[in-house]
Amino acid sequence: MTFNSEIFLREKMELEPVDIYGDLKGAIDLHIHTTPDGFPRLLDDLEVARQARDVGMRAVLLKCHVTTTCDRAYLVRRVIKGIEVFGGIVLNHPVGGLNPYAVATAIYMGAKAIWMPTMWADQHVRYSRQRNMDGYQAIGMSFPEKGVTVLSDSGELLPEAQQILKMIADHDLMLGMSHLSYKEQKVMIPAAKMAGVTKIVVNHPTYQVLQFSLDQIKELADMGAYMEFCLLPLTPQWTLRDPEKGWSPKRVAQAIKDIGPERCLLATDVGQIHNPTPIEGLRTFIRMMREEGLSSEEIALMTKANPAKMLGLS
């Protein structure tokens, strides 16, 4: 049998074109890192917003470990038309940790999300010490002697954390659990619900820093929180750095099926210089989940309807 390149090329050209960005039309990414930041980032706010708009995305939420993104989001919306851009604040050491004054200011400036500590969370600090990781050097800071926690020595929620939960509830904002430990999240999620918070998100529950088991993830979901599954823990930086704690795409998809897509979100948590752009990251992550058996309807629920609820979009 001889290979006829002419027939092969003609038949290939007659195939239906593939819309590789089709899944992104109307999508929302609730977890994107951009520059300016204390850490190197691949793209700035304007570049991300422009790229997201050009593939038909509905909105992006900008996140920064060291400062608020509310003011930046406002300016980006003035420049880039055709897409919603929002910001929030992460309660790390650079903004005073569990600082109600910083939260009040962010709310006044239009915050859509208040995130608990990330790199400065006690869980992250302890994980980094165990593995001799010191990403803080990138912004000229020494390794924190103690991370931020939301619990007292007796295991109760700190008064300032309770105050912040009340502020989040009063303004119907999204609460992100970020890098809090399982123990902290088990206390904070019920407290948040009791305070009246309705938009509670467990960020990247498969992230190696958190070291959650599937049973723990299910338990947090059963408490009423949304599980935000991200691409970042599936990227080489993390799968190779901490392979024993890594999750495969197949395992992530199965966790979503077990929990139920109605309680899940898909996001990227990318923007790092060694990862794809956020837009390519979301496209890739969606394709991974499609190939692991999640339907287009389930994907749409996790990338469009559920994130819209978190942002208060109709």
Beta strands, then each sheet from edge to edge (+ up, - down):
strand 1: 28-33
strand 2: 59-63
strand 3: 84-86
strand 4: 88-90
strand 5: 113-115
strand 6: 174-176
strand 7: 199-203
strand 8: 226-230
strand 9: 264-267
sheet 1: 1+ 2+ 3+
sheet 2: 4+ 5+ 6+ 7+ 8+ 9+
end
